[in-house]
Amino acid sequence: MQYTTKYETPLGSVLLAADETGLTGLWLDGAGYYAAGLAARHEEKEVPVFEKVRTWLDLYFSGKQPECLPPLHMIGSPFRIRVWEMLLQIPYGQTMTYGELATQIAKERGIERMSAQAVGGAVAHNPISILIPCHRMVGTNGSLTGYAGGIPRKVELLKLEGVAVENLFVL
């Protein structure tokens, strides 16, 4: 069973979803793929993981780097889950390109190359926004592309982390 609640952030309201294992979703209102993956049968109810997520988000939005993540339960294909796990390895305040991540996956799989577009598709469908930092992904040329929450929110998240956004641009 999945449970949901709402939480207010400086970037607007978010919908949180969780099951007995951990957080399964965090979607910004109005974002692309909003509530994608949320079970048709769910219940609005407070569960312990929501308090841990609120504490994490409160620290994050106060400009501090939270030390440990609340329990996460990533639900998706093995490829998507691997991409999301790799997003968790991007350090706070840093960015990575889709091409760099694709190269890492290709190396890990022992193949010559991996499509940056395939990686981008997995990143775009990240159901646990902010905690799984898909906002840290940028185009090879420094372009701010591909954030389901919207480019203005992506810029705000990067600025909050101290990323020099003046070196990045929107196509």
C-alpha positions as protocol buffer text, in pm:
chain_id: "A"
residue {
  index: 1
  type: MET
  ca { x: 0 y: 0 z: 0 }
}
residue {
  index: 2
  type: GLN
  ca { x: 121 y: 350 z: -79 }
}
residue {
  index: 3
  type: TYR
  ca { x: 54 y: 648 z: 142 }
}
residue {
  index: 4
  type: THR
  ca { x: 63 y: 1015 z: 47 }
}
residue {
  index: 5
  type: THR
  ca { x: 89 y: 1357 z: 203 }
}
residue {
  index: 6
  type: LYS
  ca { x: 161 y: 1712 z: 88 }
}
residue {
  index: 7
  type: TYR
  ca { x: 455 y: 1928 z: 194 }
}
residue {
  index: 8
  type: GLU
  ca { x: 523 y: 2294 z: 124 }
}
residue {
  index: 9
  type: THR
  ca { x: 868 y: 2395 z: -4 }
}
residue {
  index: 10
  type: PRO
  ca { x: 1004 y: 2732 z: -118 }
}
residue {
  index: 11
  type: LEU
  ca { x: 950 y: 2599 z: -473 }
}
residue {
  index: 12
  type: GLY
  ca { x: 585 y: 2514 z: -412 }
}
residue {
  index: 13
  type: SER
  ca { x: 386 y: 2221 z: -287 }
}
residue {
  index: 14
  type: VAL
  ca { x: 513 y: 1867 z: -329 }
}
residue {
  index: 15
  type: LEU
  ca { x: 332 y: 1536 z: -314 }
}
residue {
  index: 16
  type: LEU
  ca { x: 513 y: 1271 z: -111 }
}
residue {
  index: 17
  type: ALA
  ca { x: 439 y: 901 z: -150 }
}
residue {
  index: 18
  type: ALA
  ca { x: 574 y: 609 z: 51 }
}
residue {
  index: 19
  type: ASP
  ca { x: 518 y: 245 z: 124 }
}
residue {
  index: 20
  type: GLU
  ca { x: 639 y: 22 z: 407 }
}
residue {
  index: 21
  type: THR
  ca { x: 992 y: 20 z: 260 }
}
residue {
  index: 22
  type: GLY
  ca { x: 1051 y: 392 z: 208 }
}
residue {
  index: 23
  type: LEU
  ca { x: 979 y: 701 z: 3 }
}
residue {
  index: 24
  type: THR
  ca { x: 848 y: 608 z: -343 }
}
residue {
  index: 25
  type: GLY
  ca { x: 774 y: 952 z: -482 }
}
residue {
  index: 26
  type: LEU
  ca { x: 832 y: 1324 z: -445 }
}
residue {
  index: 27
  type: TRP
  ca { x: 670 y: 1532 z: -717 }
}
residue {
  index: 28
  type: LEU
  ca { x: 660 y: 1911 z: -747 }
}
residue {
  index: 29
  type: ASP
  ca { x: 312 y: 2041 z: -826 }
}
residue {
  index: 30
  type: GLY
  ca { x: 277 y: 2103 z: -1197 }
}
residue {
  index: 31
  type: ALA
  ca { x: 582 y: 1895 z: -1287 }
}
residue {
  index: 32
  type: GLY
  ca { x: 593 y: 1662 z: -1583 }
}
residue {
  index: 33
  type: TYR
  ca { x: 515 y: 1302 z: -1487 }
}
residue {
  index: 34
  type: TYR
  ca { x: 337 y: 1428 z: -1173 }
}
residue {
  index: 35
  type: ALA
  ca { x: 242 y: 1129 z: -955 }
}
residue {
  index: 36
  type: ALA
  ca { x: 366 y: 884 z: -1220 }
}
residue {
  index: 37
  type: GLY
  ca { x: 410 y: 553 z: -1045 }
}
residue {
  index: 38
  type: LEU
  ca { x: 165 y: 635 z: -769 }
}
residue {
  index: 39
  type: ALA
  ca { x: -56 y: 332 z: -712 }
}
residue {
  index: 40
  type: ALA
  ca { x: -418 y: 382 z: -811 }
}
residue {
  index: 41
  type: ARG
  ca { x: -506 y: 251 z: -468 }
}
residue {
  index: 42
  type: HIS
  ca { x: -335 y: 471 z: -211 }
}
residue {
  index: 43
  type: GLU
  ca { x: -426 y: 643 z: 110 }
}
residue {
  index: 44
  type: GLU
  ca { x: -352 y: 990 z: 245 }
}
residue {
  index: 45
  type: LYS
  ca { x: -191 y: 905 z: 577 }
}
residue {
  index: 46
  type: GLU
  ca { x: 108 y: 1007 z: 785 }
}
residue {
  index: 47
  type: VAL
  ca { x: 377 y: 740 z: 803 }
}
residue {
  index: 48
  type: PRO
  ca { x: 716 y: 763 z: 982 }
}
residue {
  index: 49
  type: VAL
  ca { x: 922 y: 813 z: 666 }
}
residue {
  index: 50
  type: PHE
  ca { x: 738 y: 1139 z: 591 }
}
residue {
  index: 51
  type: GLU
  ca { x: 879 y: 1301 z: 906 }
}
residue {
  index: 52
  type: LYS
  ca { x: 1231 y: 1197 z: 800 }
}
residue {
  index: 53
  type: VAL
  ca { x: 1171 y: 1341 z: 452 }
}
residue {
  index: 54
  type: ARG
  ca { x: 1042 y: 1669 z: 598 }
}
residue {
  index: 55
  type: THR
  ca { x: 1351 y: 1697 z: 820 }
}
residue {
  index: 56
  type: TRP
  ca { x: 1575 y: 1632 z: 518 }
}
residue {
  index: 57
  type: LEU
  ca { x: 1391 y: 1889 z: 304 }
}
residue {
  index: 58
  type: ASP
  ca { x: 1391 y: 2148 z: 585 }
}
residue {
  index: 59
  type: LEU
  ca { x: 1771 y: 2117 z: 612 }
}
residue {
  index: 60
  type: TYR
  ca { x: 1815 y: 2122 z: 235 }
}
residue {
  index: 61
  type: PHE
  ca { x: 1601 y: 2431 z: 180 }
}
residue {
  index: 62
  type: SER
  ca { x: 1777 y: 2611 z: 466 }
}
residue {
  index: 63
  type: GLY
  ca { x: 2094 y: 2587 z: 254 }
}
residue {
  index: 64
  type: LYS
  ca { x: 2254 y: 2302 z: 445 }
}
residue {
  index: 65
  type: GLN
  ca { x: 2362 y: 1972 z: 299 }
}
residue {
  index: 66
  type: PRO
  ca { x: 2165 y: 1692 z: 468 }
}
residue {
  index: 67
  type: GLU
  ca { x: 2393 y: 1414 z: 584 }
}
residue {
  index: 68
  type: CYS
  ca { x: 2187 y: 1104 z: 518 }
}
residue {
  index: 69
  type: LEU
  ca { x: 1886 y: 1023 z: 308 }
}
residue {
  index: 70
  type: PRO
  ca { x: 1563 y: 891 z: 450 }
}
residue {
  index: 71
  type: PRO
  ca { x: 1476 y: 539 z: 333 }
}
residue {
  index: 72
  type: LEU
  ca { x: 1404 y: 533 z: -40 }
}
residue {
  index: 73
  type: HIS
  ca { x: 1217 y: 269 z: -237 }
}
residue {
  index: 74
  type: MET
  ca { x: 1296 y: 316 z: -605 }
}
residue {
  index: 75
  type: ILE
  ca { x: 1040 y: 148 z: -827 }
}
residue {
  index: 76
  type: GLY
  ca { x: 1128 y: 110 z: -1193 }
}
residue {
  index: 77
  type: SER
  ca { x: 1315 y: -97 z: -1447 }
}
residue {
  index: 78
  type: PRO
  ca { x: 1664 y: -218 z: -1354 }
}
residue {
  index: 79
  type: PHE
  ca { x: 1811 y: 37 z: -1599 }
}
residue {
  index: 80
  type: ARG
  ca { x: 1619 y: 329 z: -1450 }
}
residue {
  index: 81
  type: ILE
  ca { x: 1700 y: 225 z: -1096 }
}
residue {
  index: 82
  type: ARG
  ca { x: 2071 y: 205 z: -1184 }
}
residue {
  index: 83
  type: VAL
  ca { x: 2059 y: 556 z: -1336 }
}
residue {
  index: 84
  type: TRP
  ca { x: 1884 y: 688 z: -1023 }
}
residue {
  index: 85
  type: GLU
  ca { x: 2143 y: 520 z: -801 }
}
residue {
  index: 86
  type: MET
  ca { x: 2415 y: 693 z: -1001 }
}
residue {
  index: 87
  type: LEU
  ca { x: 2239 y: 1028 z: -961 }
}
residue {
  index: 88
  type: LEU
  ca { x: 2272 y: 980 z: -585 }
}
residue {
  index: 89
  type: GLN
  ca { x: 2651 y: 972 z: -634 }
}
residue {
  index: 90
  type: ILE
  ca { x: 2667 y: 1324 z: -782 }
}
residue {
  index: 91
  type: PRO
  ca { x: 2805 y: 1538 z: -499 }
}
residue {
  index: 92
  type: TYR
  ca { x: 2601 y: 1823 z: -355 }
}
residue {
  index: 93
  type: GLY
  ca { x: 2683 y: 2146 z: -537 }
}
residue {
  index: 94
  type: GLN
  ca { x: 2817 y: 1973 z: -849 }
}
residue {
  index: 95
  type: THR
  ca { x: 2674 y: 1883 z: -1187 }
}
residue {
  index: 96
  type: MET
  ca { x: 2726 y: 1602 z: -1434 }
}
residue {
  index: 97
  type: THR
  ca { x: 2640 y: 1573 z: -1801 }
}
residue {
  index: 98
  type: TYR
  ca { x: 2411 y: 1311 z: -1950 }
}
residue {
  index: 99
  type: GLY
  ca { x: 2707 y: 1201 z: -2165 }
}
residue {
  index: 100
  type: GLU
  ca { x: 2930 y: 1150 z: -1861 }
}
residue {
  index: 101
  type: LEU
  ca { x: 2668 y: 938 z: -1693 }
}
residue {
  index: 102
  type: ALA
  ca { x: 2611 y: 740 z: -2014 }
}
residue {
  index: 103
  type: THR
  ca { x: 2986 y: 675 z: -2037 }
}
residue {
  index: 104
  type: GLN
  ca { x: 2992 y: 549 z: -1678 }
}
residue {
  index: 105
  type: ILE
  ca { x: 2705 y: 310 z: -1744 }
}
residue {
  index: 106
  type: ALA
  ca { x: 2866 y: 183 z: -2064 }
}
residue {
  index: 107
  type: LYS
  ca { x: 3192 y: 116 z: -1877 }
}
residue {
  index: 108
  type: GLU
  ca { x: 3004 y: -57 z: -1596 }
}
residue {
  index: 109
  type: ARG
  ca { x: 2823 y: -280 z: -1846 }
}
residue {
  index: 110
  type: GLY
  ca { x: 3134 y: -349 z: -2050 }
}
residue {
  index: 111
  type: ILE
  ca { x: 2991 y: -201 z: -2368 }
}
residue {
  index: 112
  type: GLU
  ca { x: 3140 y: 51 z: -2608 }
}
residue {
  index: 113
  type: ARG
  ca { x: 2881 y: 323 z: -2560 }
}
residue {
  index: 114
  type: MET
  ca { x: 2547 y: 405 z: -2404 }
}
residue {
  index: 115
  type: SER
  ca { x: 2296 y: 652 z: -2542 }
}
residue {
  index: 116
  type: ALA
  ca { x: 2286 y: 980 z: -2352 }
}
residue {
  index: 117
  type: GLN
  ca { x: 1923 y: 1003 z: -2463 }
}
residue {
  index: 118
  type: ALA
  ca { x: 1843 y: 672 z: -2290 }
}
residue {
  index: 119
  type: VAL
  ca { x: 2003 y: 807 z: -1974 }
}
residue {
  index: 120
  type: GLY
  ca { x: 1807 y: 1130 z: -2017 }
}
residue {
  index: 121
  type: GLY
  ca { x: 1482 y: 934 z: -2038 }
}
residue {
  index: 122
  type: ALA
  ca { x: 1558 y: 754 z: -1713 }
}
residue {
  index: 123
  type: VAL
  ca { x: 1658 y: 1081 z: -1545 }
}
residue {
  index: 124
  type: ALA
  ca { x: 1337 y: 1250 z: -1663 }
}
residue {
  index: 125
  type: HIS
  ca { x: 1126 y: 975 z: -1508 }
}
residue {
  index: 126
  type: ASN
  ca { x: 1292 y: 998 z: -1166 }
}
residue {
  index: 127
  type: PRO
  ca { x: 996 y: 973 z: -927 }
}
residue {
  index: 128
  type: ILE
  ca { x: 1183 y: 1101 z: -620 }
}
residue {
  index: 129
  type: SER
  ca { x: 1275 y: 1452 z: -723 }
}
residue {
  index: 130
  type: ILE
  ca { x: 1524 y: 1661 z: -521 }
}
residue {
  index: 131
  type: LEU
  ca { x: 1635 y: 1371 z: -296 }
}
residue {
  index: 132
  type: ILE
  ca { x: 1750 y: 1182 z: -604 }
}
residue {
  index: 133
  type: PRO
  ca { x: 1921 y: 1487 z: -755 }
}
residue {
  index: 134
  type: CYS
  ca { x: 1822 y: 1479 z: -1122 }
}
residue {
  index: 135
  type: HIS
  ca { x: 1846 y: 1861 z: -1113 }
}
residue {
  index: 136
  type: ARG
  ca { x: 2227 y: 1819 z: -1111 }
}
residue {
  index: 137
  type: MET
  ca { x: 2224 y: 1686 z: -1468 }
}
residue {
  index: 138
  type: VAL
  ca { x: 2317 y: 1927 z: -1750 }
}
residue {
  index: 139
  type: GLY
  ca { x: 2376 y: 1903 z: -2122 }
}
residue {
  index: 140
  type: THR
  ca { x: 2728 y: 1845 z: -2253 }
}
residue {
  index: 141
  type: ASN
  ca { x: 2747 y: 2206 z: -2369 }
}
residue {
  index: 142
  type: GLY
  ca { x: 2636 y: 2341 z: -2029 }
}
residue {
  index: 143
  type: SER
  ca { x: 2271 y: 2373 z: -2121 }
}
residue {
  index: 144
  type: LEU
  ca { x: 2004 y: 2345 z: -1854 }
}
residue {
  index: 145
  type: THR
  ca { x: 1779 y: 2088 z: -2011 }
}
residue {
  index: 146
  type: GLY
  ca { x: 1548 y: 1813 z: -1903 }
}
residue {
  index: 147
  type: TYR
  ca { x: 1399 y: 1892 z: -1565 }
}
residue {
  index: 148
  type: ALA
  ca { x: 1040 y: 1776 z: -1522 }
}
residue {
  index: 149
  type: GLY
  ca { x: 994 y: 2032 z: -1242 }
}
residue {
  index: 150
  type: GLY
  ca { x: 1074 y: 2314 z: -1484 }
}
residue {
  index: 151
  type: ILE
  ca { x: 1397 y: 2496 z: -1564 }
}
residue {
  index: 152
  type: PRO
  ca { x: 1330 y: 2785 z: -1319 }
}
residue {
  index: 153
  type: ARG
  ca { x: 1306 y: 2534 z: -1032 }
}
residue {
  index: 154
  type: LYS
  ca { x: 1619 y: 2355 z: -1154 }
}
residue {
  index: 155
  type: VAL
  ca { x: 1808 y: 2686 z: -1148 }
}
residue {
  index: 156
  type: GLU
  ca { x: 1685 y: 2759 z: -795 }
}
residue {
  index: 157
  type: LEU
  ca { x: 1793 y: 2415 z: -671 }
}
residue {
  index: 158
  type: LEU
  ca { x: 2137 y: 2453 z: -827 }
}
residue {
  index: 159
  type: LYS
  ca { x: 2177 y: 2804 z: -683 }
}
residue {
  index: 160
  type: LEU
  ca { x: 2075 y: 2676 z: -341 }
}
residue {
  index: 161
  type: GLU
  ca { x: 2361 y: 2424 z: -366 }
}
residue {
  index: 162
  type: GLY
  ca { x: 2609 y: 2694 z: -469 }
}
residue {
  index: 163
  type: VAL
  ca { x: 2645 y: 2593 z: -835 }
}
residue {
  index: 164
  type: ALA
  ca { x: 2769 y: 2879 z: -1056 }
}
residue {
  index: 165
  type: VAL
  ca { x: 2456 y: 2891 z: -1273 }
}
residue {
  index: 166
  type: GLU
  ca { x: 2587 y: 3190 z: -1468 }
}
residue {
  index: 167
  type: ASN
  ca { x: 2806 y: 2941 z: -1656 }
}
residue {
  index: 168
  type: LEU
  ca { x: 2496 y: 2742 z: -1760 }
}
residue {
  index: 169
  type: PHE
  ca { x: 2230 y: 2843 z: -2010 }
}
residue {
  index: 170
  type: VAL
  ca { x: 1888 y: 2752 z: -2143 }
}
residue {
  index: 171
  type: LEU
  ca { x: 1858 y: 2648 z: -2507 }
}
